[in-house]
Structure formats: C-alpha cells, structure tokens
C-alpha cells in the first residue's frame, strides 16, 4: 500500500472559523503544482481522504473532485486517527492520499518512520509518500518521496 500525506496549501490567516479558512492565490498555485506532480505518479484509482476544512478541500480539488471528506482528519486529529482512516498498512486502495494538517501529518510521518510520534515539520502543500511492504515476512515502511512546493 502507498500512503501519501499531502499538507494543505497556503491559506488565509483569518476567517469566520478555522475550518472556513480558504487558500490564498499563492496557495492555489501551490495546490495546482502539487496536484500536477501527483497526477503523473499515481494511478487513477487512488483514494483521497480529506479533512473537512475548506483549505484541505480546495487543495484536494486541485487534483479533481474524487475525494471523501473525513471528520476524523479535522485540525487537531491524532496521528493514530490518520493511520486508522487510511487503514494502514492494508488500506481499501493500493494508494491512499490523506490531505490534512500540521502538526498531525508530521506526527504521522514520524510514527511511520520511527515507530514513535515526534514533532516533524511538513511544509504547506508538501507531500510525503510512504510505501508499506513485506520482506521475508517482516513489514517495512519505505519513504518513496518527499517534496515541497518550492521544488515543483
């Protein structure tokens, strides 16, 4: 299974509520660039699970309209909530893309790589791509790619 963590792009600082914050013009460009990068690398049947926050929905929409909003991915979600939503490592699809928030996504990345949560930083519109595989009967996590909008 592939698990792709995609942090929402740059968003407005102020709105009626945190969930209502929208992408800035720069954020829209970041989301488009990240979506273009992903589009050329993942299969059409990838499952997109998205926080209900406007900024994450707008980020996912840069890729297309085939996503599901998942309340458990809201700002402040636990790393385990993300792992559970994706059904890692035996998910409902070969590739699951989570569009979410910091610090949660950084904690998920740390948990996958080290087995322990830590405060790892992930840039806005950044993508971290993990692959779960089995070698000699042992489960392994492989970091396939990390990118940020300034590299796209």
Backbone as a ProteinNet text record, in pm:
[ID]
protein_1_A
[PRIMARY]
XXXXXXXXXXXXXXXXXXXXXXXXXXXXXXXXXXXXXXXXXXXXXXXXXXXXXXXXXXXXXXXXXXXXXXXXXXXXXXXXXXXXXXXXXXXXXXXXXXXXXXXXXXXXXXXXXXXXXXXXXXXXXXXXXXXXXXXXXXXXXXXXXXXXXXXX
[TERTIARY]
84.4	0	88.5	44	107.8	22.5	86.2	18.2	87.2	10.6	64.1	1.9	86.8	43.2	64.6	-42.5	-37.6	-92.1	-5.2	-49.4	-118.9	-223.2	-293.7	-198.6	-232.8	-152	-175.2	-102.8	-111	-254	-296.9	-434.5	-436.3	-551.3	-572.5	-548.5	-502.2	-481.1	-611.8	-704.4	-828.4	-950.9	-1051.1	-1180.7	-1281.9	-1406.9	-1511.9	-1480.6	-1414.4	-1370.7	-1247.3	-1177.9	-1059.7	-1095.9	-1207.5	-1248.4	-1285	-1317.3	-1359.6	-1243.8	-1122.4	-1007.7	-989.2	-974.1	-959.1	-814	-781.4	-648.3	-628.6	-506.9	-469.1	-443.2	-419.5	-384.1	-255.1	-160	-35.7	-64.9	-153.4	-191.4	-256.5	-336.9	-399.2	-293	-191.9	-82.1	-3.6	20.9	91.1	13.3	-117.4	-201.8	-199.9	-206.4	-203.6	-70.6	38.6	170.2	183.4	138.4	145.4	55.6	-63.3	-156.2	-96.7	-32.6	31	139.6	219.4	324.4	264.5	158.8	93.8	28.3	-39.8	-115.3	-26.4	97.3	187.9	248.2	217.2	282.5	188.8	61.4	-28.4	-135.9	-191.2	-296.4	-428.9	-516.2	-647.2	-736.6	-707.7	-794.4	-748.9	-657.7	-614.4	-733.7	-736.2	-842.8	-793.9	-868.2	-835.1	-926	-866.5	-938.6	-895	-992.6	-964.3	-1032.4	-961.1	-1019.7	-1135.9	-1237.1	-1349.3	-1318.3	-1199.4	-1163.6	-1161.6	-1208.4	-1216.2	-1080.4	-973.3	-840.9	-792.3	-829	-788.9	-874.8	-1001.7	-1089.9	-1042.7	-1010.1	-961.3	-828.6	-743.2	-617.4	-645.4	-730.5	-764.4	-831.8	-914.1	-985.3	-889.9	-768.4	-669	-639	-655.9	-635.3	-761.4	-876.6	-1003.1	-1111.9	-1226.5	-1341	-1368	-1276	-1298.6	-1227	-1284.4	-1230.3	-1345.6	-1312.3	-1409.2	-1363.4	-1454.7	-1419	-1439.1	-1345.8	-1345.5	-1327.8	-1430.5	-1426.2	-1309.2	-1267.7	-1156.8	-1022.6	-1018.7	-895.4	-894	-990.1	-1000.2	-874	-853.1	-737.8	-734.9	-616.5	-601.4	-617.7	-640.6	-655.6	-527.4	-542.2	-423.9	-360	-234.3	-165.3	-235.6	-279.7	-346.6	-478.2	-547.8	-672.8	-646.5	-534	-498	-465.1	-385.2	-349.1	-475.9	-568.7	-693.7	-779.7	-789.8	-871.7	-819.2	-687.3	-624.6	-625.6	-654.8	-647.4	-507.5	-406.3	-266.2	-233.5	-163	-96.7	-174.1	-295.4	-373.1	-497.7	-481.2	-591.2	-691	-797.2	-903.8	-865	-748.5	-698.8	-547.6	-490.1	-344.8	-274.5	-339	-284.3	-391.6	-359.3	-447.5	-374.2	-440.2	-384.7	-462.8	-393	-453.3	-419.9	-521.6	-498.7	-537.5	-437.7	-462	-376	-345.6	-291.5	-165.9	-91.8	14.7	-46.4	3.5	120.3	89.7	-36.2	-75.3	4.8	17.7	85.5	232.5	297.2	435.5	446.7	349.1	348.8	327.5	240.8	219.1	348.7	416.3	542.5	644.1	656.1	749.8	710.7	582.4	534.5	565.1	540.9	568	716.6	800.5	944.4	1017.6	970.7	1046.7	970.2	839	758	714	753.2	718.2	675.8	576.5	537.3	643.4	664.8	755.8	705.7	753.9	711.2	794.3	760.7	828.9	752.9	826.8	766.9	741.1	628.2	593.6	549.4	609.9	577	435.2	375.5	244	253	157	149.1	256	325	425.4	362	438.6	392.8	499.9	455.4	541.5	474.7	547.8	494.1	560.9	479.6	527.1	472.5	551.2	505.8	522.7	417.9	426.8	449.7	544.2	571.7	617.2	622.4	666.5	791	893.9	1017	1050.5	1062.2	1094.5	999	872.3	770.6	764.7	853.1	854.1	792.4	707.1	651.2	755.8	764.3	859.3	787.7	841.3	794.5	907.7	876	975	929.8	1017.6	990.2	1024.9	922.1	943.7	977.3	915.2	938.8	898	965.7	928	948.8	848.7	864.8	788.3	824.6	756.8	732.4	642.1	602.9	716.9	819.1	929.4	1018.1	998	1073.3	994.2	867.9	781.4	778.4
-118.2	0	123.9	224.1	355.6	447.7	520.3	621.7	754	846.7	977.7	1081.3	1154.6	1263.3	1393.3	1468.8	1594.3	1703.9	1792.8	1904	2007.7	2068.1	2172.6	2285.4	2354.1	2466.6	2590	2697.1	2821	2871.5	2905.1	2950.6	3087.4	3150.1	3278.5	3260.9	3367.8	3363.1	3376.5	3453.6	3483	3444.2	3394.7	3362.6	3353	3328.5	3318.5	3207.8	3102.8	2994.4	2930.5	2849.6	2782.6	2693.4	2623.5	2534.1	2609.6	2738.3	2818.2	2885.7	2874.2	2938.9	2884.3	2975.2	2938	2954.1	2891.4	2907.1	3049.2	3097.1	3223.7	3199	3305.2	3288.5	3206.2	3233.4	3155.2	3009.6	2987.4	2852	2775.6	2843.9	2778.7	2733.2	2816.1	2778.3	2660	2662.7	2552.1	2421.6	2428.4	2308.3	2254.5	2343.3	2300.8	2232.7	2289.3	2231	2093.4	2081.3	1952	1850.2	1891.8	1801.2	1753.4	1841.6	1803.8	1699.8	1719.5	1624.7	1488.3	1488.5	1362.9	1294.3	1371.2	1316.6	1232.1	1272.5	1199.5	1075.5	1053.7	945	842.3	874.3	779.5	731.3	615.5	556.2	628.6	611	676.7	627.3	510.3	455.6	491.1	586.5	629.9	686.7	659.6	707	832	941.3	1067.1	1085.4	1096.4	1122.1	1259.2	1346.3	1487.4	1538.2	1620.3	1690.5	1776.9	1799.7	1883.7	2033.9	2074.8	2216.6	2264.4	2385.2	2439.4	2434.9	2469	2474.2	2337.3	2231.2	2098	2051.7	2084.2	2050	2121.5	2249.6	2324.3	2267.1	2223.1	2161.6	2033.2	1948.3	1822.4	1848.1	1950.6	1980.9	2020.5	2058.9	2086	1957.5	1842.9	1714	1669.1	1699.5	1657.2	1651.3	1599.9	1600.2	1463.6	1373.6	1238.9	1222.3	1280.2	1271.5	1251.5	1204.1	1188.2	1272.9	1351.8	1424.1	1330.4	1338.7	1250.8	1338.2	1345.1	1431.3	1398.5	1272.6	1231.4	1290.4	1355.7	1419.4	1570.5	1620.8	1764.2	1813.7	1946.7	2000.8	1948.6	1913.7	1861.5	1710.7	1643.4	1497.6	1433	1315.1	1241.2	1168.7	1135.8	1057.1	923.4	863.1	733.2	744.4	857.2	876.9	875	931.4	930.6	788.6	718.5	580	494.4	513.7	437.3	471.2	599.9	640.9	580.4	568.8	512.3	359.9	300.8	154.9	102.6	180.6	144.2	20.5	-75.2	-80	-157.3	-197.7	-279.1	-205.1	-83.8	5.8	-43.9	32.1	-2.9	19.2	78.6	102.7	84.4	60.6	46.5	176.1	291.4	421	501.6	548.9	637.1	768.4	877.4	1011.5	1080	1124.3	1198.1	1345.1	1430.1	1574.4	1631.4	1680.9	1720.6	1835.9	1832.3	1947.8	1912.8	2018	2011.8	2046	1995.3	1908.6	1759.9	1727.7	1587.5	1511.6	1566.5	1491.9	1468.5	1564.1	1544.3	1432.9	1425.2	1318	1181.8	1178.3	1052.8	1009.6	1102.2	1070.3	1014.4	1077.4	1030.1	890.8	870	740.2	630.5	658.4	558.9	527.9	629.7	610.9	555.4	593.3	556.6	468.5	460	385.8	470.3	598.6	689.2	824.1	884.3	1018.8	1119.1	1217.2	1328	1447.9	1565	1689.4	1715.4	1649.8	1671.9	1776.7	1863.3	1972.2	1929.8	1973.5	1948.9	2082.2	2120.7	2248.6	2247.2	2365.6	2377.9	2329.9	2248.3	2184.6	2077.7	2042.3	1936.9	1799.5	1706.9	1569.5	1475.2	1378.5	1270.3	1140.3	1056.2	934.2	813	729.5	609.1	485.8	380.8	252.6	147.8	71.5	-41.3	-166.4	-248.7	-372.1	-479	-600.7	-712.5	-773.1	-792.6	-856.3	-966.1	-1086.2	-1201.1	-1209.7	-1177.6	-1186.1	-1068.7	-971.5	-854.1	-734.9	-662	-539.2	-428.9	-357.4	-247.3	-122.8	-9	119.2	180.1	216	277.1	419.6	515.2	652.6	666.4	681.5	684.6	823.8	926.8	1063.4	1163.7	1276.6	1394.1	1512.8	1597.6	1716.8	1833	1951.5	2071.4	2163.4	2259.4	2339.8	2416.5	2454.3	2527.5	2439.6	2307.7	2214.7	2171.3	2208.7	2162.1	2259.7
0	0	0	-73.2	-70.7	15.7	103.5	183.9	155.4	99.3	63.3	155.8	225.9	313.9	238.8	221.7	145.8	236.6	278.2	362.3	275.6	331.5	257	220.1	113.2	64.9	152.5	121.1	199.2	206	326.8	349.8	416.8	409.2	477.2	626	689	833.9	910.9	857	929.3	847	916.5	856.4	969.9	935.8	1037.6	1138.6	1092.8	1181	1119.3	1196.9	1144.2	1026	1034.6	925.6	798.1	808.8	692.4	619.1	671.3	606.2	465	368.6	227.9	183.6	70.8	14.4	-36	-24.9	-85.6	-234.8	-310	-451.7	-463.1	-375.8	-375.1	-340.9	-245.2	-206.4	-320.6	-399.5	-514.8	-615.1	-636.1	-726.3	-669	-538.1	-473.6	-490.7	-467.3	-478.6	-620.7	-719.2	-859.2	-893.2	-846.2	-874.4	-808.8	-684.7	-615.1	-683.7	-724.4	-793.1	-924.9	-997.2	-1123.9	-1098.5	-996.1	-960.7	-927.2	-845.1	-807.2	-927.3	-1008.7	-1122.4	-1213.3	-1229.4	-1317.7	-1250.8	-1122.4	-1049.3	-985.7	-972.8	-907	-1003.3	-972.2	-1054.2	-1034.8	-1133	-1129.3	-1016.2	-962.1	-858.4	-716.3	-702.7	-569.8	-493.4	-364.4	-276	-203.8	-215	-148.7	-27.6	90.2	214.7	264.6	289.4	310.3	437.6	511.9	625.1	575.4	658	614.2	609.8	648.1	643.2	497.7	473.7	337.6	268.9	339.1	276.7	230.2	301.2	256.7	139.4	143.6	31.5	-95.1	-84.3	-200.5	-251.5	-161.2	-202.2	-280.3	-227.8	-296	-430.3	-438.3	-562.7	-675.3	-642.3	-746.6	-824.2	-759.5	-825.1	-899	-843.3	-903.4	-798.6	-838.7	-746.8	-685.4	-694.9	-640.4	-505.7	-404.4	-269.6	-171.7	-54.8	52.8	170.9	227.2	348.9	467.1	560.3	676.6	800.2	883.8	1002.5	1094	1097.7	1184.4	1141.5	1025	977.5	1002.1	1077.8	1108.7	1178	1179.6	1251.9	1395.4	1440.6	1576.2	1586.3	1475.1	1476	1526.4	1580.2	1624.6	1507.5	1522.7	1420.2	1401.7	1510.7	1500.8	1425.4	1437.1	1362.5	1212.5	1169.9	1027.9	983.6	1061.9	1030.8	1020.3	1114	1113.5	992.9	957.8	842.9	713.3	702	581.7	582.5	699	716.9	684.4	725.3	704.7	785.7	734.2	605.1	497.1	526.1	431.5	386.3	335.7	304.9	202.1	186.8	93	-53.3	-77	-212.7	-210.7	-326.9	-336.2	-294.7	-325.1	-286.5	-215.9	-97	-20.3	-0.7	-39	-22.8	88.6	191.3	302.1	282.6	274.6	266.3	403.1	474.4	611.5	657.9	788.5	860.4	939.3	972.5	1070.4	1205.4	1313.4	1324.4	1303.4	1277.3	1266.7	1162	1039.7	934	965.8	1029.2	1071.5	1174	1263.3	1363.6	1298	1195.1	1122.3	1054.3	987.7	920.5	1020	1134.1	1236.6	1285.4	1308.3	1355.3	1253.8	1126.8	1023.1	1011	1020.8	1000	1122.7	1242	1361.8	1460.1	1441.6	1538.4	1656.2	1656.3	1766.2	1708.4	1770.5	1727.2	1768.8	1682.1	1710.5	1632.5	1669.6	1605.5	1480.6	1371.5	1244.5	1166.3	1099.5	1024	879.4	826.8	687.2	628.5	517.6	454.4	398.8	391	327.9	183.9	143.7	11.4	-7	100.7	93.6	82.3	26	6.2	59.5	139.6	188	144.4	73.6	14.7	79.4	143.4	210.2	139.9	141.5	88.7	197.6	220.1	311.4	229.7	273.6	201.1	300	250.8	333	270.3	348.9	305.4	406.7	357.1	443.3	561.9	536.6	640.2	735.3	718.5	805.8	733.8	804.1	748.7	748.8	637.9	626.7	577.4	614.2	563.1	482.8	358.7	270.5	240.1	259	220.7	72.4	-11.9	-157.1	-206.9	-147.4	-196	-90.2	-93.6	-15.5	-107.3	-115.8	-197.9	-134.4	-174.8	-127.3	-247.4	-232.3	-348.7	-414.9	-337.4	-397.8	-486.6	-482.5	-567.8	-690.6	-697	-807.1	-922
[MASK]
++++++++++++++++++++++++++++++++++++++++++++++++++++++++++++++++++++++++++++++++++++++++++++++++++++++++++++++++++++++++++++++++++++++++++++++++++++++++

